[in-house]
Amino acid sequence: MRKASVSRKTAETSIEVSINLDGTGKYDCQSGVGFFDHMLDQLARHSLIDIELRAKGDLHVDDHHTVEDSGIAIGQALVQALGDKKGIRRYGHFRLAMDDTQVAAALDLSARPYLVWNVDFPSEKIGTFDTELVREFFQALSTHGGITLHVDRLHGINSHHIAEATFKAVARALREAVEPDPRMNGVLPSTKGAL
């Protein structure tokens, strides 16, 4: 089974995360940041990757460290669970519509992290959650998951919808990329011989 667990402890946060790439989208995420938990639930449900996360962070400062370090830990768990990457599709893309919003996500599990981010939010907050932290999460996930990730907001006027569509679009692209390709059984999807 393609599973992994990561424990990350710093002076600012303590994160425990477990994932199962061959899951059914089960989620149990408790970060102490309600809106972020809702987004992680979307990431799990729509990628079909089971995610369990426990985070304790310096929320008396703000949500930044908790959100960023959760992205780091999930990215590290993804790398571990993928192993040698033989037989996966590697690439994924999805355009997701949600009410007023449409977001496109494309990614490559290349081990060459790079984030292209064209997502603007009309408001600085969703409730008490800083909208700039959506990018921080995906920057951390991309960097520590070795993902080339491009995310573009094509339309959108509601910040909640934009954030949610972003997590769902990335989730669906990730679902495609981590899936075993029946035509590539045991074969690395690269001409370089390494990913």
C-alpha positions in Angstrom: 0.0 0.0 0.0 1.1 3.5 -0.8 0.9 5.0 2.7 3.1 7.3 4.7 3.2 9.1 8.1 5.2 12.2 8.9 5.9 13.9 12.2 7.2 17.5 12.1 8.0 19.4 15.3 9.4 22.9 15.5 9.4 25.6 18.1 6.3 26.9 16.4 4.3 23.8 15.5 3.8 20.1 16.0 2.3 18.3 13.0 1.3 14.6 12.6 0.0 13.6 9.2 -0.8 10.2 7.7 -1.9 9.7 4.1 -3.0 6.8 1.9 -2.8 7.4 -1.8 -5.1 4.4 -2.5 -7.8 5.6 -0.2 -11.4 6.7 -0.7 -11.0 10.4 0.3 -11.5 9.9 4.1 -10.5 12.9 6.1 -9.9 13.7 9.7 -8.1 17.0 9.9 -7.7 19.0 13.1 -5.4 21.9 12.8 -7.2 24.4 15.1 -8.0 26.5 12.1 -11.5 25.8 11.1 -11.5 27.1 7.5 -8.2 25.4 6.8 -9.6 22.1 8.1 -12.5 22.6 5.7 -10.1 23.0 2.8 -8.0 20.0 3.8 -11.2 18.0 3.8 -11.8 19.1 0.2 -8.3 18.1 -0.7 -8.8 14.6 0.7 -12.3 14.0 -0.6 -11.6 15.1 -4.2 -8.2 13.5 -4.5 -9.4 10.2 -3.0 -6.3 10.4 -0.8 -7.1 9.6 2.8 -5.6 12.3 5.0 -5.4 12.4 8.8 -3.8 15.5 10.3 -3.2 16.7 13.8 -1.6 20.1 14.2 -0.8 22.2 17.2 0.6 25.6 16.4 1.2 29.0 17.7 -2.3 30.2 16.8 -1.9 33.0 19.4 0.5 34.6 16.9 -1.5 33.8 13.8 -2.4 30.8 11.5 0.6 31.2 9.2 3.0 28.6 10.8 0.3 26.0 11.2 -0.9 26.3 7.6 2.6 26.4 6.1 4.0 23.5 8.2 0.9 21.4 7.4 1.7 21.9 3.7 5.3 20.9 4.4 4.3 17.7 6.2 1.7 16.7 3.7 4.2 17.2 0.9 6.8 15.1 2.7 4.3 12.3 3.2 3.3 12.5 -0.4 7.0 11.9 -1.5 7.3 9.0 0.9 4.0 7.4 -0.2 4.9 7.7 -3.9 8.2 5.9 -3.4 10.1 5.4 -6.7 7.1 6.6 -8.7 7.1 3.7 -11.0 3.8 3.1 -12.7 2.1 6.4 -11.9 0.6 8.8 -14.4 2.8 11.6 -13.1 0.8 14.4 -14.7 -2.6 15.8 -13.8 -4.8 18.7 -14.7 -8.3 19.8 -13.9 -10.5 22.9 -14.6 -13.1 23.2 -11.8 -16.2 25.3 -11.8 -17.8 26.3 -8.5 -20.7 28.8 -8.7 -19.1 32.1 -9.8 -15.6 30.7 -9.8 -13.5 28.6 -12.2 -9.9 27.5 -11.3 -7.5 25.5 -13.4 -4.7 23.4 -11.9 -2.0 21.5 -13.7 0.8 19.6 -12.0 3.8 17.3 -12.5 5.2 15.0 -9.8 8.6 15.7 -11.2 10.7 16.2 -8.0 11.3 19.7 -9.5 9.3 22.0 -7.2 7.9 25.1 -8.9 4.8 27.1 -8.2 3.1 29.4 -10.7 0.3 31.1 -8.8 -2.3 33.3 -10.6 -5.0 33.4 -7.9 -6.2 36.7 -6.6 -8.7 37.1 -3.8 -11.2 40.0 -3.6 -10.9 40.1 0.2 -8.0 39.7 2.6 -10.0 37.4 5.0 -12.5 34.5 4.8 -14.0 34.8 8.3 -10.8 35.1 10.4 -8.6 33.2 7.9 -6.0 35.2 5.9 -6.6 34.5 2.2 -2.8 34.9 1.5 -2.3 31.6 3.4 -3.9 29.6 0.6 -0.8 30.4 -1.5 1.5 29.6 1.5 0.0 26.2 1.8 0.4 25.3 -1.9 4.0 26.8 -1.9 4.9 24.5 1.0 3.1 21.5 -0.6 4.8 22.1 -3.9 8.3 22.6 -2.5 8.3 19.6 -0.1 6.2 17.4 -2.4 8.5 18.0 -5.3 5.6 19.2 -7.4 5.6 21.6 -10.4 2.2 23.2 -9.8 0.4 25.8 -11.9 -2.8 27.3 -10.5 -4.9 29.9 -12.3 -8.1 31.6 -11.3 -10.1 32.1 -14.5 -13.2 33.6 -12.9 -14.4 34.3 -9.4 -15.8 37.1 -7.2 -16.3 35.2 -3.9 -13.2 34.5 -1.8 -14.6 31.4 -0.2 -15.5 29.9 -3.5 -12.1 30.8 -5.0 -10.2 29.1 -2.1 -12.4 26.1 -2.2 -12.3 25.7 -6.0 -8.5 26.0 -5.8 -8.2 23.1 -3.3 -10.7 21.0 -5.3 -8.9 21.6 -8.6 -5.5 20.7 -7.2 -7.1 17.7 -5.5 -8.5 16.4 -8.8 -5.2 17.0 -10.6 -3.4 15.2 -7.9 -5.8 12.3 -8.0 -5.0 11.9 -11.7 -1.2 12.2 -11.2 -0.8 9.7 -8.4 -3.1 7.0 -10.0 -1.4 3.9 -11.3 -1.3 3.8 -15.1 -2.2 0.2 -16.2 -0.1 0.7 -19.3 3.0 1.7 -17.3 3.0 -1.1 -14.7 6.4 -0.9 -13.0 7.8 1.6 -15.5 9.1 5.1 -14.5 7.2 7.8 -16.4 10.4 9.5 -17.5 13.0 9.2 -20.2 15.7 10.3 -17.7 15.5 7.1 -15.7 14.8 9.0 -12.5 12.3 11.4 -11.0 
